[in-house]
Amino acid sequence: MKIALVTDAWLPQVNGVVTTLIELVRELGEAGHEVLVIEPGQFRTRPCPGYPGIELAVSPGRQLAARLDAWAPDAVHLATEGPLGWAGRRHCLRAGLAFTTAFHTKFPEIVHAATRIPVGWGYALMRHFHRPSSGVMVPTEGVLQMLQRRGLRNLRAWTHGVDTDLFRFAAEPGEFAALGRLPRPVWLFVGRVSYEKNIGAFLATALPGTKVVCGVGPVEAALKARHPEVRWVGLLPRPELATLYAAADVFVFPSRADTFGLVMVEAMATGAPVAAFPVDGPLEVLGRSHPDGSRPMGGVLDEDLQQAALRALGVPRTEARERAEDFSWKEAARLFAGFLVPARTGQAVPRDAAQSVTTLSSGQ
């Protein structure tokens, strides 16, 4: 199958959406599909306001249309609601092409946190964007139900995975050489240091030992100034990130806005149990109950983040790894391909064909 994947989130951005799409493209290629990725690096760009490091395509409509027409895809998927997503939507509607979309990020909540624009306005825009979609892929059942209440339709329950070879299991938390020997326990957060991640809740929670934050973002400088006791490591290559996860006693995920939270699964794959609030993403990631019914597998959910973190210290690392192994990129890619629709009326979506993944780079 020839698949056109249009996304505003791609390398060199570092976030869960980019990781998800890269793994998806890899798995689709291994399954025999051919994927054309249309991403910001192929266009003139400008920085996203308030989010340095995220580049957005400027006036991409004509170039994008030409790429799609030349590719003649069997299926079109618009992965994001940014400039490329909107340009892809506009071209598909004009050309009479059916397409699917995805809801990866709670942009209305993010915009509200940064600007106080009402969340309801943001979801009105989301409804408009996704209305013509033949299927909106959603990473958790909780988010799916929320979107149904917000008036979105044609929703499809999707999932994500984890690379259990890269994020290897450590029976005991190790040392991360760049930080030296830290007072234990080590409490780790990995993610974009931005408004919606609610990192302040983690940093303000009284916990023994050492807090470590891995990531960069628009509120980084303010949080560093307020919390000099925290160890800040910036961005890391993924092999080093795997080592950092494995050095943590507990992975603390304070976000209430994430639709999934892939970093939790990566941390659990190394053996680090998770402490989080009982909200959409963590409820999915920690969705399997412990056999004794006392808590979820792999971590602890509690409205009191301090209690969740302290109780997570008692979760066996083998249990965290076991829960991570429930998530498979192969299964995520299989579901994705099954949700795709024929781009042209009367045309079947081929389920075989194609031998390689094609990612157009800048200048092609």
PyMOL commands that set and color helices and strands:
alter all, ss='L'
color gray80, all
select helices_A, chain A and resi 16-30+40-42+61-71+83-95+107-115+119-130+141-149+177-179+195-197+199-203+220-226+238-247+262-270+280-285+305-312+317-324+329-339
alter helices_A, ss='H'
color red, helices_A
select strands_A, chain A and resi 2-6+34-38+45-48+51-57+75-78+100-102+136-138+155-157+186-190+210-214+231-232+250-253+274-276+299-301+358-359
alter strands_A, ss='S'
color yellow, strands_A
deselect
rebuild
show_as cartoon
